[in-house]
């Protein structure tokens, strides 16, 4: 199963040109959905205006080398390792889902545009990506999702915002089941279980790429830009118009804010972010 290209056998029923056209159509849907999302939420306008405002409030000018270093740091932390997630379980789940999705999508395109690849590393990676998607997706859905883990909502409660994650792990699930049924020797053309799960795979996959406008799919493109903008704002001193991170033990700070020593003493303890003091389970 894991070293067999399921799309190669599918060519007996569907021509490679139709499968390739489907991949191109999905890419177009993602592009159009992202553009519509940007127009509706005015995301690009927000980034440009925020960047302009931050530049006006900057206290120093960053050089090309420093900006390049910030870009590398953003790529290494927020993009490649999801360092913005403080809880390790959430971080691992996100990384499994993200890398599983990338591997699954890339290998799908490579196998379809090279349908003669019946075995080798690509089918193994395709199945690995699908398994990673399932592990990360189901782990998040049943055990990590905030409304389930912290608010007592039932796992089967669905809202429009869930389109992305649900269509993501169901696509991988149906793909694995379809591949397994093919590997057992079931005929692709039969109106049986193989065809059923192939159709479910296509429906779920189409929902994933056609619902970009209504789902969280587009945030994958905005996230790196927002992270980079935050790093630049912190480095040039504009800090996105947020107050400075004061040292409460600094005499100059206590002179500027006399209520600090009055209520907290001259050597206030570092109480840290209160939101992380305990697990948010209060439903």
HELIX and SHEET records of a PDB file:
HELIX    1   1 UNK A    6  UNK A   10  1                                   5    
HELIX    2   2 UNK A   16  UNK A   41  1                                  26    
HELIX    3   3 UNK A   43  UNK A   56  1                                  14    
HELIX    4   4 UNK A   64  UNK A   74  1                                  11    
HELIX    5   5 UNK A   75  UNK A   79  3                                   5    
HELIX    6   6 UNK A   88  UNK A  113  1                                  26    
HELIX    7   7 UNK A  121  UNK A  139  1                                  19    
HELIX    8   8 UNK A  140  UNK A  144  3                                   5    
HELIX    9   9 UNK A  146  UNK A  149  1                                   4    
HELIX   10  10 UNK A  160  UNK A  162  5                                   3    
HELIX   11  11 UNK A  163  UNK A  183  1                                  21    
HELIX   12  12 UNK A  193  UNK A  210  1                                  18    
HELIX   13  13 UNK A  219  UNK A  236  1                                  18    
HELIX   14  14 UNK A  239  UNK A  241  5                                   3    
HELIX   15  15 UNK A  251  UNK A  256  1                                   6    
HELIX   16  16 UNK A  259  UNK A  264  1                                   6    
HELIX   17  17 UNK A  274  UNK A  276  5                                   3    
END                                                                             
